[in-house]
Amino acid sequence: MPQTPEERRAKARIRHVRYRTLNRKYALARQREWNAAHRAEQSIYNKAYRLTHKEEIAAKKLARKAEIHATQEAYRAAHREELRAKARIASIRNKNRSISPARLARRRESHRRYAALNPEKRLLKEQKRRAQKLSAPRNDFTLEQWHQIKKAFHHCCAYCGKKQQHLTMDHITHISRGGSHTMHNIVPACQSCNNKKFTGPPIVPVQPLLL
């Protein structure tokens, strides 16, 4: 019975795989030679393929990321105690490691320079860490939301109404009293009004930004 084209192609693929397995070094050398001789042609083909298969490539990337994430989660779940022990050992080793004064000075200078160039990022990082320490119910405030809030209040203090260049993040319900570090609990305030309010209720009625 004559073979179909599909059967012939399948058998040819099997022969090709068997040949490459038995002659791996020779096949790899031939492949490298071919790639070097057809580099420009391959580059054009790859660019055209990426343009015509954008959705397929994006779907494969997402599937691969999900697969990697699932593998990592499974590994962490199966080796939880081992990973914790390694983390404790690394923490002790880092504590006992001495840092030279010159390196410590460079690190401090780098931190000061970053804080001067990125005051809002530094402020957001400090507030997020503070909310984490105080176990805030929600801790999902972002820099983009902070820009939205300031724009909605026209870069003015929510309490005194004065326009300020440097505004602080004030929690309507303070984090120490069970407030969340989230968009619906934060308004912009000048440093003076923030100090007056401290951990108490708002000094004047204020409507948070509800989006």
RODO-2510 file (C-alpha; in nm, 4 decimals, decimal comma):
residues 211
     n   res          X          Y          Z
     1     m     0,0000     0,0000     0,0000
     2     p     0,1555     0,3341    -0,1025
     3     q     0,2383     0,5781     0,1775
     4     t     0,0660     0,9118     0,2148
     5     p     0,2704     1,2354     0,2061
     6     e     0,2095     1,2794     0,5794
     7     e     0,3482     0,9337     0,6567
     8     r     0,6553     0,9968     0,4417
     9     r     0,7199     1,3294     0,6171
    10     a     0,6798     1,1658     0,9605
    11     k     0,9286     0,8912     0,8715
    12     a     1,1715     1,1502     0,7318
    13     r     1,1518     1,3457     1,0589
    14     i     1,2241     1,0294     1,2585
    15     r     1,5286     0,9546     1,0392
    16     h     1,6483     1,3145     1,0762
    17     v     1,6187     1,3046     1,4561
    18     r     1,7957     0,9658     1,4715
    19     y     2,0788     1,0934     1,2506
    20     r     2,1269     1,4099     1,4611
    21     t     2,1292     1,2007     1,7788
    22     l     2,3924     0,9592     1,6496
    23     n     2,6055     1,2316     1,4848
    24     r     2,5490     1,5183     1,7264
    25     k     2,8871     1,6925     1,6971
    26     y     2,8946     1,6720     1,3167
    27     a     2,5309     1,7896     1,2887
    28     l     2,5930     2,0856     1,5209
    29     a     2,9026     2,1861     1,3224
    30     r     2,7035     2,1722     0,9959
    31     q     2,4246     2,3745     1,1578
    32     r     2,6707     2,6435     1,2730
    33     e     2,8209     2,6638     0,9242
    34     w     2,4776     2,7001     0,7661
    35     n     2,3745     2,9700     1,0183
    36     a     2,6948     3,1676     0,9493
    37     a     2,6378     3,1497     0,5725
    38     h     2,2698     3,2502     0,5899
    39     r     2,2740     3,5004     0,8780
    40     a     2,1155     3,7892     0,6822
    41     e     1,8502     3,5614     0,5321
    42     q     1,7630     3,4213     0,8745
    43     s     1,7401     3,7714     1,0234
    44     i     1,4910     3,8809     0,7555
    45     y     1,2867     3,5623     0,8022
    46     n     1,2796     3,6009     1,1822
    47     k     1,1658     3,9653     1,1615
    48     a     0,8882     3,8754     0,9161
    49     y     0,7794     3,5827     1,1347
    50     r     0,7623     3,8007     1,4472
    51     l     0,5517     4,0598     1,2634
    52     t     0,3021     3,8039     1,1298
    53     h     0,2778     3,5913     1,4482
    54     k     0,2660     3,8568     1,7228
    55     e    -0,0363     3,7116     1,9035
    56     e     0,0954     3,3545     1,8859
    57     i     0,4379     3,4587     2,0222
    58     a     0,2763     3,6637     2,3022
    59     a     0,0533     3,3686     2,3973
    60     k     0,3552     3,1359     2,4075
    61     k     0,5455     3,3808     2,6288
    62     l     0,2532     3,4081     2,8718
    63     a     0,2149     3,0306     2,8805
    64     r     0,5873     2,9897     2,9440
    65     k     0,5799     3,2486     3,2257
    66     a     0,2828     3,0729     3,3858
    67     e     0,4628     2,7378     3,3565
    68     i     0,7799     2,8784     3,5168
    69     h     0,5771     3,0432     3,7944
    70     a     0,3909     2,7173     3,8668
    71     t     0,7192     2,5226     3,8741
    72     q     0,8757     2,7747     4,1132
    73     e     0,5714     2,7711     4,3425
    74     a     0,5701     2,3910     4,3486
    75     y     0,9423     2,3851     4,4312
    76     r     0,9002     2,6414     4,7107
    77     a     0,6089     2,4463     4,8560
    78     a     0,8065     2,1196     4,8498
    79     h     1,1291     2,2708     4,9920
    80     r     0,9877     2,5360     5,2264
    81     e     1,1883     2,4387     5,5357
    82     e     1,5097     2,3928     5,3365
    83     l     1,4729     2,7402     5,1808
    84     r     1,4009     2,8972     5,5197
    85     a     1,7130     2,7365     5,6664
    86     k     1,9229     2,8675     5,3769
    87     a     1,7760     3,2166     5,4232
    88     r     1,8590     3,2124     5,7960
    89     i     2,2168     3,1027     5,7260
    90     a     2,2566     3,3739     5,4608
    91     s     2,1163     3,6364     5,6994
    92     i     2,3645     3,5393     5,9737
    93     r     2,6510     3,5363     5,7237
    94     n     2,5597     3,8835     5,5945
    95     k     2,5346     4,0233     5,9484
    96     n     2,8808     3,8969     6,0328
    97     r     3,0287     4,0266     5,7077
    98     s     3,2254     4,3444     5,7630
    99     i     3,1864     4,6363     5,5212
   100     s     3,4804     4,8630     5,4541
   101     p     3,4299     5,2308     5,5522
   102     a     3,4886     5,3425     5,1928
   103     r     3,2187     5,1071     5,0614
   104     l     2,9792     5,2133     5,3367
   105     a     3,0394     5,5811     5,2505
   106     r     2,9743     5,5118     4,8796
   107     r     2,6513     5,3306     4,9642
   108     r     2,5270     5,6165     5,1838
   109     e     2,6160     5,8718     4,9173
   110     s     2,4309     5,6666     4,6562
   111     h     2,1225     5,6527     4,8802
   112     r     2,1340     6,0294     4,9407
   113     r     2,1689     6,0990     4,5692
   114     y     1,8753     5,8710     4,4854
   115     a     1,6588     6,0341     4,7548
   116     a     1,7413     6,3810     4,6186
   117     l     1,6573     6,2818     4,2598
   118     n     1,3471     6,0736     4,3434
   119     p     1,1769     6,2313     4,6470
   120     e     0,8305     6,0940     4,5684
   121     k     0,9549     5,7385     4,5114
   122     r     1,1464     5,7558     4,8398
   123     l     0,8374     5,8879     5,0201
   124     l     0,6184     5,6126     4,8748
   125     k     0,8703     5,3451     4,9720
   126     e     0,8897     5,4751     5,3297
   127     q     0,5103     5,4895     5,3644
   128     k     0,4698     5,1394     5,2204
   129     r     0,7275     5,0006     5,4619
   130     r     0,5600     5,1805     5,7539
   131     a     0,2195     5,0386     5,6572
   132     q     0,3722     4,6913     5,6407
   133     k     0,5235     4,7289     5,9876
   134     l     0,1890     4,8413     6,1316
   135     s     0,0038     4,5556     5,9529
   136     a    -0,2291     4,7789     5,7516
   137     p    -0,5388     4,5943     5,6165
   138     r    -0,4511     4,7073     5,2629
   139     n    -0,1134     4,8178     5,1312
   140     d    -0,1545     4,8730     4,7556
   141     f    -0,0947     5,2461     4,7046
   142     t     0,1109     5,3272     4,3918
   143     l     0,3029     5,6273     4,2593
   144     e     0,0585     5,6655     3,9677
   145     q    -0,2326     5,6907     4,2125
   146     w    -0,0455     5,9547     4,4129
   147     h    -0,0071     6,1640     4,0946
   148     q    -0,3806     6,1206     4,0240
   149     i    -0,4751     6,2350     4,3743
   150     k    -0,2547     6,5447     4,3592
   151     k    -0,3970     6,6316     4,0173
   152     a    -0,7558     6,5888     4,1439
   153     f    -0,6834     6,8272     4,4358
   154     h    -0,5058     7,0706     4,1970
   155     h    -0,1803     7,0239     4,3926
   156     c    -0,3393     7,1907     4,6966
   157     c    -0,3572     7,0811     5,0586
   158     a    -0,6847     6,8988     5,1283
   159     y    -0,7219     7,0824     5,4639
   160     c    -0,6054     7,4413     5,4210
   161     g    -0,6507     7,4610     5,0430
   162     k    -0,3126     7,6233     4,9825
   163     k    -0,1134     7,5215     4,6764
   164     q     0,2115     7,3571     4,7784
   165     q     0,5122     7,2364     4,5838
   166     h     0,5870     6,9576     4,8306
   167     l     0,2797     6,7707     4,9576
   168     t     0,2768     6,4841     5,2056
   169     m     0,0561     6,1733     5,2051
   170     d    -0,1951     6,1999     5,4882
   171     h    -0,4065     5,8993     5,5881
   172     i    -0,7628     6,0056     5,6735
   173     t    -0,7816     5,7151     5,9189
   174     h    -0,4296     5,6780     6,0515
   175     i    -0,2557     5,3445     5,9926
   176     s    -0,1919     5,3068     6,3671
   177     r    -0,5710     5,3241     6,4181
   178     g    -0,6528     5,0539     6,1612
   179     g    -0,6449     5,2631     5,8425
   180     s    -0,5299     5,1227     5,5092
   181     h    -0,2446     5,2425     5,2919
   182     t    -0,4710     5,2607     4,9896
   183     m    -0,6014     5,5251     4,7497
   184     h    -0,9363     5,5800     4,9261
   185     n    -0,7691     5,6629     5,2574
   186     i    -0,5057     5,9130     5,1385
   187     v    -0,5277     6,2857     5,0651
   188     p    -0,2512     6,5385     4,9925
   189     a    -0,1620     6,7670     5,2832
   190     c     0,1002     7,0275     5,3553
   191     q     0,3502     6,9449     5,6258
   192     s     0,1906     7,1905     5,8704
   193     c    -0,1602     7,0426     5,8410
   194     n    -0,0234     6,6906     5,8528
   195     n     0,1559     6,7701     6,1786
   196     k    -0,1607     6,9275     6,3256
   197     k    -0,3731     6,6251     6,2380
   198     f    -0,1083     6,3706     6,3489
   199     t    -0,2968     6,0450     6,4298
   200     g    -0,6325     6,2086     6,5053
   201     p    -0,9388     6,2720     6,2886
   202     p    -0,9228     6,5165     5,9922
   203     i    -0,8920     6,8781     6,1084
   204     v    -1,1610     6,9754     5,8514
   205     p    -1,4145     6,7531     5,6688
   206     v    -1,2522     6,6080     5,3590
   207     q    -1,3779     6,3892     5,0756
   208     p    -1,1267     6,1238     4,9614
   209     l    -1,0763     6,0558     4,5933
   210     l    -1,3121     5,7729     4,4944
   211     l    -1,2284     5,6133     4,1599
***
